[in-house]
């Protein structure tokens, strides 16, 4: 498995507020095919990184605009279906009201690309339909887990107790040496984060 990393910049908008963000976009596969994880902000750059490779799926880890705002254009450029957990469709339609996702992601679903198999883990909390992808010692955590703590809660459709349960039950149970590729910021490992759960619970974010 090869993992290619792009950084793209744009705006995150929710609940009437906007913030400048830098997103991590991940291309996972091999020289013949890749999936795109979180098509954020710049469709042309993402399509250029794909090159002539086949794209069996564009995976959205959740429905916040900064993770899906380039998904439709990328899908059109590379001829790929868009996959999102159905619990985040209300967030999707706030960005793309006239275009539905093509596929529903489901907990336990296995996505195969370039000889690699990634398992979908439903990890609600940051949003109701947030998912992570796990395989070959790597976790793509979207905005569920970051270096130093859980994804943000306190906005519409998010819940702190729910994200803590997702991290505790679905992610911190993975092998300690699992490398975590996040939706924003630097990578981490499960081992680096696993001892901090009580601190996160105490601080409440």
Order of alpha helices (4+ residues) and beta strands (2+ residues): beta-beta-beta-alpha-beta-alpha-alpha-beta-alpha-beta-beta-beta-beta-beta-beta-beta-alpha-beta-beta-alpha-alpha
